[in-house]
Amino acid sequence: MNKITAVKANDDFSLDLQFTDGSVKRFDAKPYLDYEVFRELKDLNYFKQVDIAFGTVQWPHEQDISPETYTSKAYQFQRTATTGESTFDEFLTSPVGTKYLLDGHRPQRS
């Protein structure tokens, strides 16, 4: 099974996900935020507290979405300098990404 090895939460309630096969995909979480169990995720500060747990992502109060959902609903994307967004590698070298790595997370590279 293709597991998630790194995650970055975005301001638009999407997640950038890196998988064990090295692929990087974006998952739009907005459609899930109206479900009772996920309503707390509407708070962007809470949403950004996402972390890796057991090969998928999880929030502090243990909200999670099945890895199969991420695999089937996430889409491949290409970030470029023209979009004004940072790359996933830039995230990993940022202060937040550095803390992520120091906390023991190890994204796998293809």
C-alpha positions in Angstrom: 0.0 0.0 0.0 1.2 3.5 -0.9 1.6 5.3 2.5 1.9 9.0 3.1 5.4 10.0 4.2 5.1 13.9 4.4 2.2 16.4 4.6 1.8 20.1 4.3 -1.5 21.9 5.1 -2.3 24.8 2.8 -4.4 28.0 3.5 -7.1 26.8 1.1 -7.8 23.6 3.2 -5.9 21.4 0.9 -3.0 19.0 1.8 0.2 18.4 -0.1 1.0 14.8 0.4 4.2 12.8 -0.4 3.8 9.1 -0.8 6.2 6.2 -0.4 6.5 5.8 -4.1 7.9 9.4 -4.3 4.8 10.9 -5.8 3.5 14.3 -4.5 -0.2 14.9 -4.7 -2.7 17.5 -3.5 -5.9 16.6 -1.6 -8.8 19.0 -1.3 -10.3 18.6 2.2 -13.0 21.2 1.8 -15.7 18.7 0.8 -15.2 16.8 4.0 -15.4 19.8 6.4 -19.1 19.8 6.8 -19.2 16.3 8.2 -19.6 16.4 12.0 -16.4 14.6 12.7 -14.4 17.0 10.6 -16.0 20.3 11.6 -13.2 21.2 13.9 -10.9 21.2 10.8 -12.7 24.4 9.6 -10.4 26.3 12.0 -7.3 26.9 9.8 -5.0 26.9 12.8 -6.2 23.5 13.8 -6.2 22.2 10.2 -2.5 23.1 10.0 -1.7 20.9 13.0 -2.0 17.8 10.7 0.7 15.2 11.2 1.6 11.7 10.0 0.2 8.7 11.8 0.4 5.1 10.6 1.1 6.0 7.0 -1.8 8.5 6.7 -2.5 11.9 8.2 -4.2 12.7 11.5 -5.1 15.8 13.5 -4.7 16.2 17.3 -8.1 14.9 18.2 -7.6 11.9 16.0 -9.6 12.9 13.0 -8.3 11.1 9.9 -9.4 10.1 6.5 -8.6 6.6 5.1 -5.4 6.3 3.1 -7.4 4.9 0.2 -9.4 8.1 0.0 -6.2 10.1 -0.3 -4.9 7.8 -3.0 -8.0 7.9 -5.0 -9.1 11.6 -4.5 -5.7 13.4 -4.4 -4.4 14.7 -7.7 -0.9 15.1 -9.1 0.2 18.7 -9.3 3.2 20.7 -10.4 4.1 23.8 -8.5 6.1 26.3 -10.4 7.7 29.7 -9.6 4.9 31.3 -11.6 2.2 30.2 -9.2 3.8 32.0 -6.3 3.8 28.8 -4.3 6.7 27.2 -2.7 7.8 23.7 -3.6 7.5 20.7 -1.3 11.3 20.7 -1.0 11.2 24.4 0.0 8.7 23.5 2.7 10.9 20.7 4.0 13.8 23.2 4.4 11.6 26.0 5.9 11.5 26.5 9.7 8.2 24.5 9.9 9.6 21.8 7.6 12.8 21.6 9.6 10.8 21.1 12.8 8.8 18.4 11.0 12.0 16.6 10.2 13.5 17.2 13.6 10.4 15.6 15.1 11.5 12.4 13.5 9.6 12.5 10.2 11.5 11.3 7.2 10.0 11.9 3.8 11.1 9.4 1.2 12.5 10.5 -2.1 12.1 8.7 -5.4 
